[in-house]
Amino acid sequence: MVGAPTSSVVNVYPLANYTFGTKEPKMEKDTSVADRLARMKVNYMKEGMRTSVEAILLVQEHNHPHILLLQIGNTFCKLPGGRLKPGENEIEGLKRKLCSKLAVNSPSFPPNWQVGECVAVWWRPNFETVMYPYCPPHITKPKECKKLFIVHLTEREYFAVPRNLKLLAVPLFELYDNVQRYGPVISTIPQQLSRFQFNMVSS
């Protein structure tokens, strides 16, 4: 019997414990980075700073932690999550986004997202792709604040992945210092998780 994880302990279960199915495609609202930044600008005029939340979901293979990433096309990877609605609670918003991206649309498989602590906060100072893990001092009106939360998975889950996306389990050692492939936010997750103790639960 495995007790409830304390804040610094993360139970990590084998990838083989989880079942992966598919569901209807979830099309991206933007076809390019330029489109995305243009839409962000329009939304900023209406709603102010964009707040987004993303989930770090951990599984293990060969006793090494892996992170679940959604792959769009052949190269671009991202964490599951997305933009909050104005005034939406971060935890509830992240659960909503996880349901949209990964849950089965069926009452017999109710998702059980256990959102843990926030492990990183990133800031987008301008309508540009660059983000920082701090808000530069001369920026009084950042355009986006992105928060990464650890989400504790239960021993067994059923995921349904939109057909136009792939769900990859990427080992921490591949993410580490790999900015070229994964960008600054994802490639620094291994450092952010270093304060946690991983409890590798065998199946």
CYANA upper distance limits for C-alpha pairs under 8 A (distance plus 0.5 A):
  5 PRO  CA      9 VAL  CA      6.00
  5 PRO  CA     10 VAL  CA      6.55
  5 PRO  CA     11 ASN  CA      7.15
  6 THR  CA     10 VAL  CA      8.12
  7 SER  CA    116 GLY  CA      8.04
  7 SER  CA    117 GLU  CA      8.05
  8 SER  CA    195 ARG  CA      7.68
  8 SER  CA    196 PHE  CA      5.34
  8 SER  CA    197 GLN  CA      6.46
  9 VAL  CA    196 PHE  CA      6.22
  9 VAL  CA    197 GLN  CA      5.19
  9 VAL  CA    198 PHE  CA      6.36
  9 VAL  CA    199 ASN  CA      7.13
 10 VAL  CA    152 HIS  CA      7.51
 10 VAL  CA    196 PHE  CA      7.26
 10 VAL  CA    197 GLN  CA      6.67
 10 VAL  CA    198 PHE  CA      5.49
 10 VAL  CA    199 ASN  CA      6.34
 11 ASN  CA    152 HIS  CA      7.86
 11 ASN  CA    153 LEU  CA      8.43
 11 ASN  CA    198 PHE  CA      6.59
 11 ASN  CA    199 ASN  CA      5.20
 11 ASN  CA    200 MET  CA      6.69
 11 ASN  CA    201 VAL  CA      6.99
 12 VAL  CA     58 LEU  CA      6.63
 12 VAL  CA     59 VAL  CA      5.80
 12 VAL  CA     60 GLN  CA      6.53
 12 VAL  CA     65 PRO  CA      7.67
 12 VAL  CA    153 LEU  CA      8.17
 12 VAL  CA    198 PHE  CA      7.05
 12 VAL  CA    199 ASN  CA      6.41
 12 VAL  CA    200 MET  CA      5.57
 12 VAL  CA    201 VAL  CA      6.40
 13 TYR  CA     17 ASN  CA      7.49
 13 TYR  CA     58 LEU  CA      8.40
 13 TYR  CA     59 VAL  CA      5.85
 13 TYR  CA     60 GLN  CA      6.29
 13 TYR  CA    153 LEU  CA      8.49
 13 TYR  CA    154 THR  CA      8.48
 13 TYR  CA    155 GLU  CA      6.56
 13 TYR  CA    200 MET  CA      6.86
 13 TYR  CA    201 VAL  CA      5.73
 13 TYR  CA    202 SER  CA      7.11
 13 TYR  CA    203 SER  CA      7.46
 14 PRO  CA     18 TYR  CA      8.25
 14 PRO  CA     59 VAL  CA      6.22
 14 PRO  CA     60 GLN  CA      5.25
 14 PRO  CA     61 GLU  CA      6.37
 14 PRO  CA    201 VAL  CA      7.73
 14 PRO  CA    202 SER  CA      7.09
 14 PRO  CA    203 SER  CA      6.81
 15 LEU  CA     59 VAL  CA      5.89
 15 LEU  CA     60 GLN  CA      6.18
 15 LEU  CA     61 GLU  CA      6.73
 17 ASN  CA    155 GLU  CA      7.42
 17 ASN  CA    156 ARG  CA      6.07
 17 ASN  CA    157 GLU  CA      8.07
 17 ASN  CA    203 SER  CA      7.42
 18 TYR  CA    156 ARG  CA      5.98
 18 TYR  CA    157 GLU  CA      5.76
 18 TYR  CA    158 TYR  CA      6.52
 18 TYR  CA    159 PHE  CA      8.00
 19 THR  CA    156 ARG  CA      8.40
 19 THR  CA    157 GLU  CA      6.98
 19 THR  CA    158 TYR  CA      5.29
 19 THR  CA    159 PHE  CA      6.64
 20 PHE  CA    158 TYR  CA      6.50
 20 PHE  CA    159 PHE  CA      5.36
 20 PHE  CA    160 ALA  CA      6.32
 20 PHE  CA    161 VAL  CA      7.67
 21 GLY  CA    158 TYR  CA      7.98
 21 GLY  CA    159 PHE  CA      6.54
 21 GLY  CA    160 ALA  CA      5.03
 21 GLY  CA    161 VAL  CA      6.69
 22 THR  CA    159 PHE  CA      8.38
 22 THR  CA    160 ALA  CA      5.12
 22 THR  CA    161 VAL  CA      5.12
 22 THR  CA    162 PRO  CA      6.13
 22 THR  CA    163 ARG  CA      6.17
 23 LYS  CA    104 VAL  CA      8.04
 23 LYS  CA    160 ALA  CA      6.24
 23 LYS  CA    161 VAL  CA      6.31
 23 LYS  CA    162 PRO  CA      5.31
 23 LYS  CA    163 ARG  CA      6.35
 24 GLU  CA    162 PRO  CA      5.83
 24 GLU  CA    163 ARG  CA      6.41
 25 PRO  CA    162 PRO  CA      4.97
 25 PRO  CA    163 ARG  CA      5.20
 25 PRO  CA    164 ASN  CA      5.65
 25 PRO  CA    165 LEU  CA      8.03
 26 LYS  CA    101 LYS  CA      8.30
 26 LYS  CA    162 PRO  CA      6.11
 26 LYS  CA    163 ARG  CA      8.04
 26 LYS  CA    164 ASN  CA      7.31
 26 LYS  CA    165 LEU  CA      8.41
 27 MET  CA    164 ASN  CA      7.94
 29 LYS  CA     36 ARG  CA      8.31
 30 ASP  CA     35 ASP  CA      6.03
 30 ASP  CA     36 ARG  CA      5.88
 31 THR  CA     35 ASP  CA      7.05
 31 THR  CA     36 ARG  CA      8.21
 32 SER  CA     36 ARG  CA      6.87
 33 VAL  CA     37 LEU  CA      6.74
 33 VAL  CA    129 THR  CA      8.33
 34 ALA  CA     38 ALA  CA      6.66
 35 ASP  CA     39 ARG  CA      6.66
 36 ARG  CA     40 MET  CA      6.64
 37 LEU  CA     41 LYS  CA      6.74
 37 LEU  CA    127 PHE  CA      6.32
 37 LEU  CA    128 GLU  CA      7.24
 37 LEU  CA    129 THR  CA      8.32
 38 ALA  CA     42 VAL  CA      7.02
 38 ALA  CA    127 PHE  CA      8.35
 39 ARG  CA     43 ASN  CA      6.71
 40 MET  CA     44 TYR  CA      6.46
 40 MET  CA     50 ARG  CA      8.08
 40 MET  CA    127 PHE  CA      7.89
 41 LYS  CA     45 MET  CA      6.92
 41 LYS  CA    127 PHE  CA      7.24
 42 VAL  CA     46 LYS  CA      7.19
 43 ASN  CA     47 GLU  CA      6.27
 43 ASN  CA     48 GLY  CA      7.63
 43 ASN  CA     50 ARG  CA      8.30
 44 TYR  CA     48 GLY  CA      4.85
 44 TYR  CA     49 MET  CA      6.20
 44 TYR  CA     50 ARG  CA      7.24
 44 TYR  CA    143 LYS  CA      7.59
 47 GLU  CA     86 PRO  CA      7.41
 48 GLY  CA    143 LYS  CA      8.06
 49 MET  CA    141 LYS  CA      8.16
 49 MET  CA    142 PRO  CA      7.14
 49 MET  CA    143 LYS  CA      5.35
 49 MET  CA    144 GLU  CA      5.80
 49 MET  CA    145 CYS  CA      7.84
 50 ARG  CA     83 ARG  CA      7.44
 50 ARG  CA     84 LEU  CA      8.12
 50 ARG  CA    143 LYS  CA      6.64
 50 ARG  CA    144 GLU  CA      4.98
 50 ARG  CA    145 CYS  CA      6.85
 51 THR  CA     83 ARG  CA      6.37
 51 THR  CA     84 LEU  CA      6.26
 51 THR  CA    144 GLU  CA      6.18
 51 THR  CA    145 CYS  CA      5.45
 51 THR  CA    146 LYS  CA      6.35
 51 THR  CA    147 LYS  CA      8.41
 52 SER  CA     81 GLY  CA      7.94
 52 SER  CA     82 GLY  CA      5.74
 52 SER  CA     83 ARG  CA      4.63
 52 SER  CA     84 LEU  CA      6.02
 52 SER  CA    144 GLU  CA      7.98
 52 SER  CA    145 CYS  CA      6.86
 52 SER  CA    146 LYS  CA      5.20
 52 SER  CA    147 LYS  CA      6.85
 53 VAL  CA     81 GLY  CA      6.10
 53 VAL  CA     82 GLY  CA      6.12
 53 VAL  CA     83 ARG  CA      6.97
 53 VAL  CA     84 LEU  CA      7.59
 53 VAL  CA     90 GLU  CA      7.34
 53 VAL  CA     93 GLY  CA      8.07
 53 VAL  CA     94 LEU  CA      6.38
 53 VAL  CA    146 LYS  CA      6.19
 53 VAL  CA    147 LYS  CA      5.39
 53 VAL  CA    148 LEU  CA      6.40
 53 VAL  CA    149 PHE  CA      7.84
 54 GLU  CA     79 LEU  CA      6.36
 54 GLU  CA     80 PRO  CA      6.14
 54 GLU  CA     81 GLY  CA      4.65
 54 GLU  CA     82 GLY  CA      6.77
 54 GLU  CA     94 LEU  CA      7.24
 54 GLU  CA    146 LYS  CA      8.04
 54 GLU  CA    147 LYS  CA      6.84
 54 GLU  CA    148 LEU  CA      5.38
 54 GLU  CA    149 PHE  CA      6.74
 55 ALA  CA     79 LEU  CA      6.64
 55 ALA  CA     80 PRO  CA      6.16
 55 ALA  CA     81 GLY  CA      6.54
 55 ALA  CA     94 LEU  CA      7.86
 55 ALA  CA     98 LEU  CA      8.39
 55 ALA  CA    148 LEU  CA      6.35
 55 ALA  CA    149 PHE  CA      5.64
 55 ALA  CA    150 ILE  CA      6.36
 55 ALA  CA    151 VAL  CA      6.53
 56 ILE  CA     67 ILE  CA      7.07
 56 ILE  CA     68 LEU  CA      7.75
 56 ILE  CA     79 LEU  CA      7.39
 56 ILE  CA     80 PRO  CA      8.35
 56 ILE  CA    148 LEU  CA      7.37
 56 ILE  CA    149 PHE  CA      6.52
 56 ILE  CA    150 ILE  CA      5.24
 56 ILE  CA    151 VAL  CA      6.36
 57 LEU  CA     67 ILE  CA      6.12
 57 LEU  CA     68 LEU  CA      6.10
 57 LEU  CA    150 ILE  CA      7.04
 57 LEU  CA    151 VAL  CA      6.05
 57 LEU  CA    152 HIS  CA      7.39
 57 LEU  CA    153 LEU  CA      7.44
 58 LEU  CA     65 PRO  CA      6.80
 58 LEU  CA     66 HIS  CA      6.11
 58 LEU  CA     67 ILE  CA      5.31
 58 LEU  CA     68 LEU  CA      6.99
 58 LEU  CA    151 VAL  CA      8.37
 58 LEU  CA    152 HIS  CA      8.08
 58 LEU  CA    153 LEU  CA      7.84
 59 VAL  CA     65 PRO  CA      6.32
 59 VAL  CA     66 HIS  CA      5.74
 59 VAL  CA     67 ILE  CA      6.91
 59 VAL  CA     68 LEU  CA      7.97
 59 VAL  CA    169 ALA  CA      8.00
 60 GLN  CA     64 HIS  CA      5.83
 60 GLN  CA     65 PRO  CA      5.02
 60 GLN  CA     66 HIS  CA      5.89
 60 GLN  CA    200 MET  CA      7.74
 61 GLU  CA     65 PRO  CA      7.30
 61 GLU  CA     66 HIS  CA      7.58
 63 ASN  CA    200 MET  CA      6.85
 64 HIS  CA    171 PRO  CA      7.36
 64 HIS  CA    172 LEU  CA      8.17
 65 PRO  CA    171 PRO  CA      6.45
 65 PRO  CA    172 LEU  CA      6.68
 65 PRO  CA    198 PHE  CA      8.42
 66 HIS  CA    169 ALA  CA      5.94
 66 HIS  CA    170 VAL  CA      5.46
 66 HIS  CA    171 PRO  CA      4.54
 66 HIS  CA    172 LEU  CA      6.21
 67 ILE  CA    168 LEU  CA      8.38
 67 ILE  CA    169 ALA  CA      5.86
 67 ILE  CA    170 VAL  CA      5.77
 67 ILE  CA    171 PRO  CA      6.85
 67 ILE  CA    172 LEU  CA      7.49
 68 LEU  CA     79 LEU  CA      7.79
 68 LEU  CA    167 LEU  CA      6.93
 68 LEU  CA    168 LEU  CA      6.01
 68 LEU  CA    169 ALA  CA      5.10
 68 LEU  CA    170 VAL  CA      6.95
 69 LEU  CA     77 CYS  CA      6.63
 69 LEU  CA     78 LYS  CA      6.11
 69 LEU  CA     79 LEU  CA      5.60
 69 LEU  CA     80 PRO  CA      7.27
 69 LEU  CA    167 LEU  CA      6.17
 69 LEU  CA    168 LEU  CA      5.71
 69 LEU  CA    169 ALA  CA      6.92
 69 LEU  CA    170 VAL  CA      7.66
 70 LEU  CA     77 CYS  CA      6.05
 70 LEU  CA     78 LYS  CA      5.86
 70 LEU  CA     79 LEU  CA      6.61
 70 LEU  CA     80 PRO  CA      6.94
 70 LEU  CA    165 LEU  CA      6.84
 70 LEU  CA    166 LYS  CA      6.08
 70 LEU  CA    167 LEU  CA      5.16
 70 LEU  CA    168 LEU  CA      6.77
 71 GLN  CA     75 THR  CA      7.41
 71 GLN  CA     76 PHE  CA      6.19
 71 GLN  CA     77 CYS  CA      4.86
 71 GLN  CA     78 LYS  CA      6.99
 71 GLN  CA    165 LEU  CA      6.16
 71 GLN  CA    166 LYS  CA      5.48
 71 GLN  CA    167 LEU  CA      6.70
 71 GLN  CA    168 LEU  CA      7.48
 72 ILE  CA     76 PHE  CA      5.86
 72 ILE  CA     77 CYS  CA      6.72
 72 ILE  CA    164 ASN  CA      7.77
 72 ILE  CA    165 LEU  CA      5.82
 72 ILE  CA    166 LYS  CA      7.33
 73 GLY  CA    164 ASN  CA      8.41
 73 GLY  CA    165 LEU  CA      7.79
 76 PHE  CA    182 TYR  CA      8.28
 77 CYS  CA    182 TYR  CA      7.23
 78 LYS  CA    186 ILE  CA      8.23
 79 LEU  CA    186 ILE  CA      8.31
 80 PRO  CA     97 LYS  CA      7.90
 80 PRO  CA     98 LEU  CA      6.88
 80 PRO  CA    101 LYS  CA      7.15
 80 PRO  CA    102 LEU  CA      8.50
 81 GLY  CA     94 LEU  CA      6.58
 81 GLY  CA     97 LYS  CA      5.61
 81 GLY  CA     98 LEU  CA      6.51
 81 GLY  CA    101 LYS  CA      8.02
 82 GLY  CA     94 LEU  CA      8.03
 82 GLY  CA     97 LYS  CA      6.75
 84 LEU  CA     88 GLU  CA      6.49
 84 LEU  CA     89 ASN  CA      8.42
 84 LEU  CA     90 GLU  CA      7.68
 84 LEU  CA     93 GLY  CA      6.26
 84 LEU  CA     94 LEU  CA      8.32
 85 LYS  CA     93 GLY  CA      8.12
 88 GLU  CA     92 GLU  CA      7.86
 88 GLU  CA     93 GLY  CA      6.68
 89 ASN  CA     93 GLY  CA      6.31
 90 GLU  CA     94 LEU  CA      6.55
 91 ILE  CA     95 LYS  CA      6.78
 91 ILE  CA    115 VAL  CA      7.17
 92 GLU  CA     96 ARG  CA      6.69
 93 GLY  CA     97 LYS  CA      6.71
 94 LEU  CA     98 LEU  CA      6.57
 95 LYS  CA     99 CYS  CA      6.63
 95 LYS  CA    113 TRP  CA      6.90
 95 LYS  CA    115 VAL  CA      8.34
 96 ARG  CA    100 SER  CA      6.76
 97 LYS  CA    101 LYS  CA      6.63
 98 LEU  CA    102 LEU  CA      6.04
 98 LEU  CA    103 ALA  CA      7.21
 99 CYS  CA    103 ALA  CA      4.93
 99 CYS  CA    104 VAL  CA      8.06
 99 CYS  CA    111 PRO  CA      7.75
101 LYS  CA    160 ALA  CA      8.29
101 LYS  CA    161 VAL  CA      7.05
101 LYS  CA    162 PRO  CA      7.36
102 LEU  CA    159 PHE  CA      5.80
102 LEU  CA    160 ALA  CA      5.55
102 LEU  CA    161 VAL  CA      5.78
102 LEU  CA    162 PRO  CA      8.04
103 ALA  CA    110 PRO  CA      8.46
103 ALA  CA    111 PRO  CA      6.77
103 ALA  CA    158 TYR  CA      7.89
103 ALA  CA    159 PHE  CA      5.94
103 ALA  CA    160 ALA  CA      5.87
103 ALA  CA    161 VAL  CA      8.13
104 VAL  CA    109 PHE  CA      6.95
104 VAL  CA    110 PRO  CA      8.27
104 VAL  CA    111 PRO  CA      8.35
104 VAL  CA    158 TYR  CA      7.72
104 VAL  CA    159 PHE  CA      6.80
104 VAL  CA    160 ALA  CA      5.59
105 ASN  CA    109 PHE  CA      8.34
106 SER  CA    110 PRO  CA      7.57
109 PHE  CA    158 TYR  CA      7.69
111 PRO  CA    157 GLU  CA      8.26
112 ASN  CA    153 LEU  CA      8.42
112 ASN  CA    154 THR  CA      8.10
113 TRP  CA    151 VAL  CA      7.24
113 TRP  CA    152 HIS  CA      7.63
113 TRP  CA    153 LEU  CA      7.42
114 GLN  CA    151 VAL  CA      6.04
114 GLN  CA    152 HIS  CA      5.72
114 GLN  CA    153 LEU  CA      7.30
115 VAL  CA    149 PHE  CA      7.28
115 VAL  CA    150 ILE  CA      6.82
115 VAL  CA    151 VAL  CA      4.91
115 VAL  CA    152 HIS  CA      6.83
116 GLY  CA    149 PHE  CA      6.77
116 GLY  CA    150 ILE  CA      5.67
116 GLY  CA    151 VAL  CA      5.83
116 GLY  CA    152 HIS  CA      7.06
117 GLU  CA    149 PHE  CA      6.11
117 GLU  CA    150 ILE  CA      6.39
117 GLU  CA    151 VAL  CA      8.49
118 CYS  CA    147 LYS  CA      7.12
118 CYS  CA    148 LEU  CA      6.15
118 CYS  CA    149 PHE  CA      4.74
118 CYS  CA    150 ILE  CA      7.00
119 VAL  CA    147 LYS  CA      8.17
119 VAL  CA    148 LEU  CA      6.26
119 VAL  CA    149 PHE  CA      6.16
119 VAL  CA    150 ILE  CA      7.25
119 VAL  CA    192 GLN  CA      6.77
119 VAL  CA    193 LEU  CA      8.01
120 ALA  CA    133 PRO  CA      7.94
120 ALA  CA    147 LYS  CA      6.32
120 ALA  CA    148 LEU  CA      5.71
120 ALA  CA    149 PHE  CA      7.84
120 ALA  CA    192 GLN  CA      7.51
121 VAL  CA    133 PRO  CA      6.47
121 VAL  CA    134 TYR  CA      7.92
121 VAL  CA    145 CYS  CA      7.44
121 VAL  CA    146 LYS  CA      6.17
121 VAL  CA    147 LYS  CA      5.06
121 VAL  CA    148 LEU  CA      6.94
122 TRP  CA    131 MET  CA      6.76
122 TRP  CA    132 TYR  CA      5.93
122 TRP  CA    133 PRO  CA      4.91
122 TRP  CA    134 TYR  CA      6.79
122 TRP  CA    135 CYS  CA      8.34
122 TRP  CA    145 CYS  CA      6.29
122 TRP  CA    146 LYS  CA      5.52
122 TRP  CA    147 LYS  CA      6.92
122 TRP  CA    185 VAL  CA      8.16
123 TRP  CA    131 MET  CA      5.83
123 TRP  CA    132 TYR  CA      5.73
123 TRP  CA    133 PRO  CA      6.70
123 TRP  CA    134 TYR  CA      6.65
123 TRP  CA    135 CYS  CA      6.18
123 TRP  CA    142 PRO  CA      7.31
123 TRP  CA    143 LYS  CA      8.17
123 TRP  CA    144 GLU  CA      6.24
123 TRP  CA    145 CYS  CA      5.25
123 TRP  CA    146 LYS  CA      6.82
124 ARG  CA    128 GLU  CA      7.90
124 ARG  CA    129 THR  CA      8.10
124 ARG  CA    130 VAL  CA      6.95
124 ARG  CA    131 MET  CA      5.05
124 ARG  CA    132 TYR  CA      7.07
124 ARG  CA    135 CYS  CA      8.28
124 ARG  CA    142 PRO  CA      6.45
124 ARG  CA    143 LYS  CA      6.07
124 ARG  CA    144 GLU  CA      5.42
124 ARG  CA    145 CYS  CA      6.99
125 PRO  CA    130 VAL  CA      8.48
125 PRO  CA    131 MET  CA      7.55
125 PRO  CA    135 CYS  CA      7.46
125 PRO  CA    136 PRO  CA      7.83
125 PRO  CA    139 ILE  CA      6.84
125 PRO  CA    141 LYS  CA      7.79
125 PRO  CA    142 PRO  CA      4.87
125 PRO  CA    143 LYS  CA      6.11
125 PRO  CA    144 GLU  CA      7.63
126 ASN  CA    142 PRO  CA      6.94
126 ASN  CA    143 LYS  CA      6.20
127 PHE  CA    143 LYS  CA      7.16
131 MET  CA    184 PRO  CA      8.45
132 TYR  CA    136 PRO  CA      8.46
135 CYS  CA    139 ILE  CA      7.35
135 CYS  CA    142 PRO  CA      7.92
153 LEU  CA    157 GLU  CA      8.01
161 VAL  CA    165 LEU  CA      7.19
161 VAL  CA    166 LYS  CA      7.52
161 VAL  CA    167 LEU  CA      7.40
162 PRO  CA    166 LYS  CA      8.30
170 VAL  CA    174 GLU  CA      7.29
170 VAL  CA    175 LEU  CA      7.76
171 PRO  CA    175 LEU  CA      7.25
172 LEU  CA    176 TYR  CA      6.63
172 LEU  CA    189 ILE  CA      8.44
172 LEU  CA    190 PRO  CA      6.34
173 PHE  CA    190 PRO  CA      8.27
174 GLU  CA    178 ASN  CA      7.45
175 LEU  CA    179 VAL  CA      8.45
175 LEU  CA    182 TYR  CA      7.44
175 LEU  CA    186 ILE  CA      7.41
175 LEU  CA    187 SER  CA      5.31
175 LEU  CA    188 THR  CA      7.96
175 LEU  CA    189 ILE  CA      8.12
175 LEU  CA    190 PRO  CA      7.69
176 TYR  CA    187 SER  CA      5.75
176 TYR  CA    188 THR  CA      6.81
176 TYR  CA    189 ILE  CA      8.02
176 TYR  CA    190 PRO  CA      6.45
176 TYR  CA    191 GLN  CA      8.36
177 ASP  CA    187 SER  CA      6.08
177 ASP  CA    188 THR  CA      7.26
178 ASN  CA    182 TYR  CA      6.64
178 ASN  CA    183 GLY  CA      7.82
178 ASN  CA    187 SER  CA      5.95
179 VAL  CA    183 GLY  CA      4.84
179 VAL  CA    184 PRO  CA      5.74
179 VAL  CA    186 ILE  CA      8.39
179 VAL  CA    187 SER  CA      5.98
182 TYR  CA    186 ILE  CA      6.26
182 TYR  CA    187 SER  CA      6.22
183 GLY  CA    187 SER  CA      6.52
184 PRO  CA    188 THR  CA      6.68
185 VAL  CA    189 ILE  CA      7.45
188 THR  CA    192 GLN  CA      7.13
189 ILE  CA    193 LEU  CA      6.63
190 PRO  CA    194 SER  CA      6.69
